[in-house]
Amino acid sequence: MQFQTSLRRFLTGLAASMLASPLAAAQRQAWGEIAPYFNPPKEWRGKLGKYRTPLRFNDGSRVKTATDWARRRSEILKDWQDLLGQWPALITKPKVQVLQEKRRENFRQLKVRFKWTPVEFATGYLLIPDGQGKRPAVVTVFYEPETAVGLGKNPHRDFALQLARRGFVTLSIGSTETTNNRTYATYYPSIEKATVQPLSMLGCAAANAWHVLAERPEVDDKRIGIVGHSYGGKWAMFASCLFDKFAAAAWSDPGIVFDTRPSVNYWEPWYLGYHPKPWRKRGVLKPDNPARGLYPHLLKTGRDLHELHALMAPRPFLVSGGSEDGPHRWEALNHTIAVNDLLGAKNRVAMTNRPDHSPTVESNSVIYKFFEYFLKD
């Protein structure tokens, strides 16, 4: 009894000291700024739309417990791996070559080169803030790695730079070579005969980038997130959903489910509509220019990306919505909320909304606070 009383007093004192600490104060401030975005607007609360619930096994039986969900999650993951193509073995002990090092602001910038697939190398930028001990980290993904470290032309896409300023180790990667030749994505084992849908293979490349960060002495491998905008948003979404070691994710206006909007173009051969060249003419689907490859099969069988979102549970994610991901996307997100409710996990799915596709100072501020809240402690 005396031991229990002493223990209770100790824990009470510990909690009080933690609540009084600067870190706890920063956490409370961060939560205060992001909390509203975890609640769907009233008109979208509980709406599930046309999407098939992930809380039902393939045999039609219902998922009723957390144990059931573990089995159902494995079932969903296997289904999508079979559809998308199996990833090659991940490169868990990457060999990283430092090409250049320079000092910037409060961090070191290393230009690095490493294998991000068994057949391709990537060049990126590693930003390491000053400080001691293991820190949280974030992978940033885009058409090329320069934009995210503040060396690009488009504003408000410098996620790696802004997060490094806030104490995160960041690794910026991008598909520079295929962006330049307008084939985008990455292809395994070759663009002539890819066995993995290119968007999924980008997810594999990001998982290998996770291992680059995880091997760094400055990084806590339990606190690594991923973020990207548009093309990078699709990339970040597939990477975080298919690779469960990403602790948190932010997807900026990728089009989080299938749609016919020109920018939600999962039918393109560099996303989920891969087919051998010559490729279909780029653009929206038309009778004389239909989708090919996996994409029309996904539509025909009633699949949609909300099933992938559910694989995130209970890991937190934020949709930084713009013109492609308006408030109506809560219909898809509510399915992941239902999974989290089953698991007893609250406040794991968030969405902000802005009218335009491009990120803004305000929308990005929520992304940074989101990572500070979920990864800094």
Beta strands, then each sheet from edge to edge (+ up, - down):
strand 1: 97-104
strand 2: 107-117
strand 3: 120-129
strand 4: 135-142
strand 5: 169-174
strand 6: 219-229
strand 7: 248-252
strand 8: 317-321
strand 9: 349-353
sheet 1: 1+ 2- 3+ 5- 4- 6- 7- 8- 9-
end
